[in-house]
Amino acid sequence: MKDNIVTNKNKKEVTQQGSFEFPITVYKTKISENILGYIDWHWHEELQFCIVTKGNINFNVDGDSIILFEGEGIFINAKQLHQAKNYKGSDCSYISVVFNSDFISSFAGSLINIKYIQPYIDNSRINYCILKNDIDWKSVILNNIFKIYEEYNKKEMGFELHIFILLIEVWNILIKSYFVSFPNDNARNNSLHIRNIIGYICDHYMEKIELNDLAKEVNLSKSTCCREFKKYMNCTIFEYIINYRLVASSNLLISTNDSISDIAYQCGFGSTSYFIEKFKMKTGVSPSIYRRQKTSF
């Protein structure tokens, strides 16, 4: 059960959804148990599906008021300011599936991400989608979200894979049946530049990467290089490099007996202490504990 939303001064929710390895959270909310008596305005980078399980709820998404009844749901796109209240005094509950787009995008810069994920997340016209049982494809989505909720709570063998499959099916349905009706107002003409940047990082992450060298490699100014990458990838080049190095290091921690220091330097970190700090910040545990957890079976 999740009740209170923790946000920063910009109303961005600061709660981490899931983990680095499994970036999804599934929970049930009873609105009246919130400290305010309603779910206050907030937004987050993650995508969200909600289904009303009891009562009637008034969802507000970027100024639009949507009344949903039991069994109905809503998809809320990333970065949308939203709020939920009991409607006309009813005592309401709903389930939520909140996940980072990385969960279904394969990896940043992949064809799946570039073609089927990011254009719809970036499209300012796609704020939300109301889900009711009056249309077949919406019924399938609602059914899948319920299944995800059940799988997440049962946690039987292979539940993570089943959840992934169900979400991929949901996203594919949205693309074909809903997103297709929205013009892509954020079409990317610089995908080649982005792929070249990612390729350069892939080839040189073990080394010290200078922005000047990277920009020259892709024939862009340093400012344009940073601006376009941030616009397209929703993270800075520096953040992407750190994340890439952390993924590479996690693979080495599991697959080799190399020391923590050796792995740090193999993956381009300037010092062991900096590597440990960033790794723990991302995963919640130190590299040595991560290794023990992943190799103890």
C-alpha positions in Angstrom: 0.0 0.0 0.0 1.4 3.4 -1.0 -0.2 6.6 0.3 2.0 9.6 0.6 3.8 11.0 -2.4 7.2 12.6 -1.6 8.2 15.4 -4.0 10.8 18.1 -4.3 10.1 21.8 -4.5 9.3 21.4 -8.3 6.6 18.8 -7.5 8.8 16.0 -9.0 8.3 12.7 -7.1 11.6 11.7 -5.6 10.7 8.1 -4.7 12.8 5.6 -6.7 10.5 3.3 -8.7 11.8 -0.2 -8.3 15.5 -0.9 -8.6 18.3 -0.3 -11.1 17.9 -3.9 -12.3 14.1 -4.0 -12.2 12.8 -0.4 -12.5 9.1 -0.9 -11.9 6.8 -0.4 -8.9 3.4 -1.9 -8.5 1.2 -0.9 -5.6 -2.3 -0.1 -4.3 -3.4 3.3 -3.0 -6.3 4.2 -0.8 -6.8 7.9 -1.3 -8.3 8.7 2.1 -5.2 7.4 3.9 -3.0 10.0 2.3 -2.0 12.7 4.8 -3.8 15.3 2.7 -6.9 13.2 2.0 -6.0 13.2 -1.6 -3.0 12.6 -3.9 -1.4 16.0 -4.3 0.0 17.3 -7.6 3.2 15.7 -8.7 5.0 14.4 -11.7 7.8 11.9 -12.5 10.0 10.7 -15.3 8.3 7.3 -15.2 5.3 6.1 -17.2 2.2 5.1 -15.1 -1.0 3.0 -15.5 -3.8 3.3 -12.9 -7.0 1.2 -12.5 -9.7 2.1 -10.1 -10.5 -0.8 -7.8 -13.1 0.9 -5.5 -15.2 4.0 -5.7 -15.0 6.9 -8.2 -11.9 8.9 -8.7 -11.3 12.4 -10.2 -7.9 12.3 -11.9 -6.5 15.7 -13.0 -3.8 15.6 -15.6 -2.2 18.8 -16.8 -5.5 20.7 -16.1 -7.9 18.1 -17.6 -10.4 16.6 -15.2 -11.1 12.9 -15.7 -13.7 11.0 -13.7 -13.1 7.3 -13.6 -15.3 4.6 -12.1 -14.5 1.2 -10.7 -12.8 -1.0 -13.3 -11.7 1.9 -15.4 -8.1 3.1 -15.8 -5.7 5.7 -17.2 -2.3 5.8 -18.8 -0.3 8.8 -17.8 2.7 9.7 -19.9 6.1 10.7 -18.5 6.5 14.2 -17.0 2.8 14.9 -16.7 1.7 16.9 -13.7 -1.2 15.0 -12.1 -3.4 14.6 -9.0 -6.1 12.2 -7.7 -9.1 12.8 -5.5 -12.1 10.9 -4.2 -15.1 11.9 -6.3 -18.2 13.0 -4.5 -17.2 11.6 -1.2 -16.6 8.0 -2.3 -13.8 6.1 -0.5 -11.6 5.2 -3.4 -8.7 2.9 -4.1 -6.6 2.2 -7.2 -3.7 0.2 -8.3 -0.7 1.7 -10.0 2.0 0.3 -12.3 4.9 2.8 -12.5 8.0 2.1 -14.5 11.0 3.7 -16.1 10.9 3.5 -19.9 14.3 1.8 -19.8 12.4 -1.3 -18.6 10.9 -1.8 -22.1 13.3 0.1 -24.3 16.1 -2.5 -24.4 18.8 0.1 -23.8 19.4 3.8 -24.5 20.1 4.4 -28.2 18.6 1.1 -29.3 16.4 0.8 -32.3 13.5 -0.1 -30.0 14.1 3.1 -27.9 14.6 5.4 -30.9 11.7 4.1 -33.0 9.1 2.8 -30.5 9.6 4.5 -27.1 11.2 7.9 -27.1 9.1 9.6 -29.9 5.9 8.9 -27.9 7.3 9.9 -24.5 8.6 13.1 -26.0 5.4 13.9 -27.9 3.8 16.8 -26.0 0.4 16.0 -27.5 0.3 12.6 -25.7 -0.6 13.4 -22.1 -2.8 10.5 -21.1 -5.2 7.8 -22.4 -8.4 6.9 -20.7 -9.0 3.1 -20.5 -12.5 1.6 -20.4 -13.9 -1.7 -21.3 -16.0 -0.3 -24.2 -13.2 -0.9 -26.7 -11.5 -4.3 -27.2 -7.9 -3.0 -27.2 -8.5 -1.0 -24.0 -10.0 -4.0 -22.4 -6.8 -6.0 -23.2 -4.7 -3.3 -21.6 -6.8 -3.2 -18.4 -6.6 -7.0 -18.2 -2.8 -6.9 -18.6 -2.4 -4.3 -15.9 -4.4 -6.4 -13.5 -2.3 -9.4 -14.4 0.9 -7.4 -13.7 -0.5 -6.4 -10.3 -1.2 -10.1 -9.5 2.2 -11.3 -10.8 4.1 -8.6 -8.9 2.4 -9.5 -5.6 2.6 -13.3 -6.0 6.3 -13.1 -7.1 6.3 -16.7 -8.4 9.1 -18.1 -10.5 9.6 -16.0 -13.6 7.3 -13.2 -12.6 9.7 -10.5 -13.8 9.8 -11.9 -17.3 6.0 -12.3 -17.4 5.5 -8.6 -16.3 8.0 -7.5 -19.0 6.1 -9.5 -21.7 2.7 -8.0 -20.5 4.1 -4.5 -20.6 5.6 -4.9 -24.0 2.2 -6.1 -25.3 0.5 -3.1 -23.6 2.9 -0.6 -25.2 2.5 -2.2 -28.6 -1.2 -1.9 -28.4 -1.0 1.8 -27.4 1.3 2.5 -30.4 -1.0 0.8 -32.9 -4.3 1.9 -31.5 -3.7 5.2 -29.8 -0.4 6.9 -30.3 -0.7 6.6 -34.1 -3.5 9.3 -34.0 -1.0 11.9 -32.7 1.3 13.8 -35.1 4.9 13.5 -33.9 5.6 17.0 -33.0 9.1 16.1 -31.7 10.4 14.2 -34.7 14.1 13.7 -34.4 16.3 14.6 -37.3 19.5 14.1 -35.4 19.3 10.4 -34.6 22.5 9.7 -36.6 24.4 12.2 -34.4 23.0 10.6 -31.3 24.0 7.1 -32.5 27.5 8.4 -33.2 27.8 9.9 -29.8 26.7 6.6 -28.2 29.1 4.7 -30.4 32.0 6.9 -29.4 31.1 6.4 -25.7 30.9 2.6 -26.2 34.4 2.6 -27.8 36.1 4.9 -25.3 34.3 4.5 -22.0 37.4 2.8 -20.5 39.3 6.0 -21.1 38.9 9.6 -20.0 36.4 11.1 -22.4 36.9 14.8 -23.2 33.8 16.6 -24.5 35.9 18.4 -27.1 37.1 15.1 -28.6 33.6 13.7 -28.6 32.1 16.8 -30.3 34.8 16.7 -33.0 34.1 13.1 -33.6 30.4 13.7 -34.4 31.0 17.1 -36.2 29.1 19.2 -33.7 30.0 22.1 -31.4 30.3 21.2 -27.7 27.1 23.1 -26.8 25.1 21.6 -29.7 26.4 18.2 -28.8 25.3 18.5 -25.2 21.9 20.2 -26.0 20.9 17.6 -28.6 21.9 14.7 -26.5 20.0 15.9 -23.5 17.0 16.7 -25.6 17.0 13.3 -27.2 18.1 11.0 -24.4 16.7 12.8 -21.4 20.0 12.8 -19.6 23.3 14.6 -20.0 26.3 13.0 -21.8 28.1 12.8 -18.5 25.2 11.0 -16.9 25.1 8.5 -19.8 28.8 7.9 -19.6 28.6 7.2 -15.8 25.6 4.9 -16.3 27.3 3.0 -19.2 30.4 2.5 -17.0 28.3 1.3 -14.1 26.5 -1.3 -16.4 29.9 -2.4 -17.7 31.3 -2.7 -14.2 28.3 -4.7 -12.9 28.9 -7.3 -15.6 32.6 -7.5 -14.6 31.7 -7.9 -10.9 29.6 -11.0 -11.8 31.7 -12.5 -14.5 35.2 -12.1 -13.2 37.3 -12.3 -10.0 39.0 -9.0 -10.7 39.4 -6.7 -7.7 37.1 -3.7 -7.2 40.0 -1.3 -8.0 40.8 -3.1 -11.2 37.2 -3.0 -12.3 37.0 0.7 -11.5 39.9 1.5 -13.7 38.9 -0.9 -16.5 35.6 0.9 -16.7 37.0 4.4 -16.8 36.5 5.6 -13.3 39.3 7.9 -12.0 39.4 6.3 -8.6 38.1 3.4 -6.7 36.3 5.6 -4.1 34.5 7.5 -6.8 33.4 4.2 -8.5 32.1 2.9 -5.2 30.3 6.1 -4.5 28.5 6.2 -7.9 27.8 2.4 -7.8 26.2 2.6 -4.4 24.2 5.7 -5.4 22.8 3.9 -8.4 22.2 0.4 -6.9 21.9 1.1 -3.2 24.7 -1.3 -2.3 28.5 -1.3 -2.6 30.2 -3.2 -5.5 31.4 -5.9 -3.1 28.0 -6.5 -1.7 26.5 -6.5 -5.2 29.0 -9.1 -6.3 28.2 -11.3 -3.3 24.4 -11.0 -3.8 24.7 -11.9 -7.5 27.2 -14.8 -7.2 25.9 -16.4 -4.0 23.7 -19.0 -5.7 
